[in-house]
């Protein structure tokens, strides 16, 4: 049920071929179990069932035509009407507009007063470019390449790559979180061993099936002079003190 504008007047939305039959539901001899429960509930109220066609009841009929309403709706975004004016003043897009009108720019087209390159909306040289980059980059603070990919998915202007690179580098939050730490440095040569078991290397072999004694990793010790190896069974739960 949906409450209408008038008090004590309700709308019952019914699907079916002949919706006018709902007004005779209380006079039927045989009804299903589901209809019986509905009638038991409706008997609590005092009402009169009247049939209205879709032509005379446009508010109710619109519920069945949501898709048609969405197609006919137009979205008016304030501020976008200035784009076409700025395009005529932009050195690059002014030549593109002339080429579209003369048929020399097949990649571009004008739709509802906006210039498109394929599915990309052309943005003139205004502060709107920086606003678009800031919004798309700020969604997840992604890197330069990902930000460029997001902008290119819906917009176009000739210097996009350069402006995205400059904007991402100037984004203070990302630069602060990025920090200046680096692992770059000179390689340090290892000491050349002169006798066995003076210089050793150690490592662990993990993710092994557990044995009957509960061991699930191998502690590997290698003598760097003789290349002799010791394999020591261990448990993953042991700490550094036990290994030492």
N, C-alpha and C positions, 0 to 999 in steps of 0.2 A: 504494500500500500504506500501511496505517496500523498501527503497532505497538500491540497491545493490552496489557492488564495482565499477562498471563501471558507468561513468557519463551518465545521461539521460536514464538509464535503470532501470526499476522498476519491482517489483515482486508483482503480485496479488494472494493472497492466497485464493483459492476457495474450499469449501467443497461440496461433492456430489459424485455420482457414476462415472460420466463421466465428468471430469474437462476439457477435451478438447473442450466441447461445448461452453465454454466462448468465444472462438475466433470467433464464429458465432453470437454473441449476437447482433451486429449492423445490421445484415442482416435479422433478424427475423421480420415477419409481425405483430405479436401480442406479446406484453410484458405486464407485470403487472405494476401497478402504481409505485411500489417500483423500479422495473427495469427501468422504464421510467425516474425516478428522477436520477438514477445512470447514465443513458446514457446522460441525459442533462448536468450532471456535467462533464462527461468524454469527451464530445465534445469540451470542452475548451482546451484540450491538443491534441498534434499531437503524435500518438503512433501507434505501430503495435503489435497486440496480437499474441503471440507465445506460443504454448503448450510445456512444458517440463515434462517428466516423473520424478518420484521420484528417479529413478536410476541415471539419468543424472543431476539432480539438488538436490544434497544431502543437501545443506544448507537449502533449503526450506523444504525438506522432513523431516528434523530433528525437525521442529516445531511441527509436529504431533506425534513425538515419544519422548516427553519429559520424560515420565515415564521410557522408556527403557534406556535413557541416564542417568537418576538418578541411576538406578540399577547398571549400568556398571561403574559409577564413583567411584573412590577410594580416600579417604581423607588421606593425608600424614601430620601428626602432628610432627614437629621436637621435639626431646627429648624423645618421648615415646619408641623409640627403645632400650633405655637403661634399661627399666623395666625388660625385660627378663634376661639381664645380672645380674641385682641386685637380681632377684629372685633366681638364682642359688647360690648366696652368702648368702642369708638370711637363718638363722638357721631353721626357721619354714617352709618357702615355699620350701626350697631345699628338705626336706623330703616329702612334698606334691607332688612335681614334680616327685620324684621317685615312689610315690604311684600311680600317674596317669598313668605313663608309665607301671607299673606292673598291673594296673587294680584294685588296692586296695582302690582307692579314687573315688568312683562313683559320689560324690557331686561336684568334680572339673573336668574341661575340659580345653584343650588348643585349642585356636582358633586364627589363624593368628599370632602365636608367643606370644600371651598373655594368661595368666592364669585366668580363671574365676571360681567363685563358684556360680553356677546358672547363674544369670544375673549380678552378682557383679564382677567388675574388681579387681583382687588381687593386692595390692600395697605393695612393699617391704619396709623394714625399711630404708627409705630415707627422705630427706626434702620434698619430694612430699606429704607426709601425712599431714604435717603442712600446706602446701600450699592449699590442698583441704579443710581442716577444716576452714582455714581463709577465703577462697572464699565463701563457703556455709554459714558460720556464718555471714559474712559481708554483705550479701544480705539484711537482715532485722534486724540484731543484735538480733536474736532470742535466746532463752535460751538453756541450755545444752541438755535437752531432745529433743527439736525440731532440734537442730543442729545434734545430733546423728542420728535422724531419716532421715535427709537429706543425711548424709554421707552414712548410711547403704543402702539407696535406690540404690546406684550405685557402691559402693566400699566395699572392705572387707580387713581387717587385724586383727590379733588376739587381739591386745591391743587397739582396736579402742575406746572402752568406756572410758578407763583410759586417753587416750590422748585427747579426746574431752573434758572431764571434766577439765583436766589441762589447756588446751588451752583457754577455755571459761573463766575460773577464772583469767587467766593472761591477758585477753583482756582489755586494759586500758580504752578504750572509754566506754565500758559497765559498768565497775566498777565505773568510775567517775559519770556517769549518774544515776547509781543505788543509790548512796549515802549511808548514815549510819543511816537514820531515822528509828525508830522502835516504835511501840505502845505497846511494852511489859512493864509490870509494875505490882505492887501489887494492889490487889483489895481493895478499900476503902469502909468500911461499911457505910450505910446510918444512919443518926441520927434517933433515936427512938422517935416518937412524943409523947407528954404527954397530949395534949388537941386539940380539933378540930380547924381546919383552922389556924394552925400555920405552918405546913409543907404541901405543896401541890405539885402535879405533873401536868404537862401540856403537851398536844399534840394536833395535828391537824389531822382530818380525811379529806383526799383530794379526788379529782376525783369524786365528786358527781354531779348529774344533777342540773342545775341552776334553782332556784325558781323564782317566779314572782317578788320578791323583789331583785333579782340579787345575792342572796347568793349561793355560790357553795362549801363551806367547813364548818366544824363544829370545833369550838374551845372547847376542852375537858379539864376541870379542875377537878382534883380528890383530895379530902382531904385524906391524908395518915392515919389519925387517925381513922376517922369514915367511910372511903370509900365512902362518899357521892360525887356525881358527878353532875357537871353543864355542860350542853351542850349549847354552845353559837353559833348561826349562824353568819358566817362571809363571807367576800369576799376575793377571792384569791389575789386581787389587793391591799389590805390594807397592810400598812407597819408595822414595829415593834412598832412605836410610837402609832399607833391606837390600837394595841393589848395590849400594856401596859396601 
